Amino acid sequence: MGVIIGDDLQVVKGALQGNPFNRAKTDQSLKGFKKAYKEDPELSLARAERLVRNTYRTLLTRGMLGTGIYCTDPQVAEFFQNRQPS
């Protein structure tokens, strides 16, 4: 099994952070995000960030025998490489 980590997951100050603005336009899980962001930016960003992180957590824990990871962002790739057990 493999997971492609796109630009919606970034490394900020040494930690992973979801960026809902870089999510695919066709993603239905963030439907209504832009409207909610106009009304309450802080709350909508927190919810969307949790959703992005939860999506990848779910995908990365599905592999029974292992999971291959490809990251479009080199910083995210380095983040995961540094956390692999030796």
C-alpha positions in Angstrom: 0.0 0.0 0.0 1.2 3.5 -0.7 0.2 7.0 0.3 0.9 10.2 -1.6 1.2 13.2 0.8 0.4 16.3 -1.1 0.9 20.0 -0.4 -1.9 20.1 2.1 0.4 18.7 4.8 3.4 20.9 5.6 6.2 21.2 8.2 5.8 24.3 10.3 8.3 25.0 13.2 9.3 21.3 13.2 5.8 19.9 13.4 3.3 18.7 10.8 0.5 21.0 10.1 -2.5 20.7 7.7 -3.1 23.4 5.1 -6.6 23.2 3.8 -6.0 25.9 1.2 -3.7 23.5 -0.7 -6.3 20.6 -0.6 -7.7 19.4 -3.9 -10.6 21.4 -5.2 -12.7 18.3 -5.8 -12.3 17.2 -2.1 -15.8 16.9 -0.7 -14.6 16.6 3.0 -13.9 20.3 3.1 -17.2 21.4 1.5 -18.2 24.7 2.9 -14.8 25.6 4.2 -14.4 28.9 2.4 -17.8 30.2 3.6 -17.0 29.1 7.2 -13.6 30.7 6.9 -15.1 34.1 6.0 -17.4 33.8 9.1 -15.0 32.5 11.7 -11.4 32.0 10.3 -9.9 30.7 13.5 -12.5 28.0 14.1 -12.8 26.9 10.5 -9.0 26.6 10.1 -8.7 24.5 13.3 -11.4 22.1 12.1 -10.0 21.8 8.6 -6.5 21.3 9.9 -7.7 18.5 12.1 -9.5 16.9 9.1 -6.3 17.0 7.0 -4.2 15.5 9.7 -6.8 12.8 10.4 -7.1 11.9 6.8 -3.4 11.1 6.6 -3.3 9.4 9.9 -6.1 7.1 8.7 -4.4 6.4 5.4 -1.0 5.8 7.0 -2.3 3.2 9.5 -4.2 1.0 7.0 -1.2 -0.9 5.7 -1.0 -4.4 7.2 2.5 -5.2 6.1 3.8 -1.7 5.7 3.0 1.5 3.9 5.1 3.3 1.2 5.1 7.1 1.5 5.7 9.6 -1.3 5.8 13.3 -0.3 5.5 16.2 -2.8 7.1 18.5 -0.3 10.8 17.8 0.4 10.5 19.1 4.0 7.7 16.7 4.7 9.7 13.8 3.2 12.7 14.7 5.4 10.3 14.9 8.5 9.2 11.3 7.9 12.7 10.0 7.1 14.1 11.4 10.3 11.4 9.5 12.3 11.9 6.1 10.8 13.3 3.5 13.3 16.8 2.4 12.3 
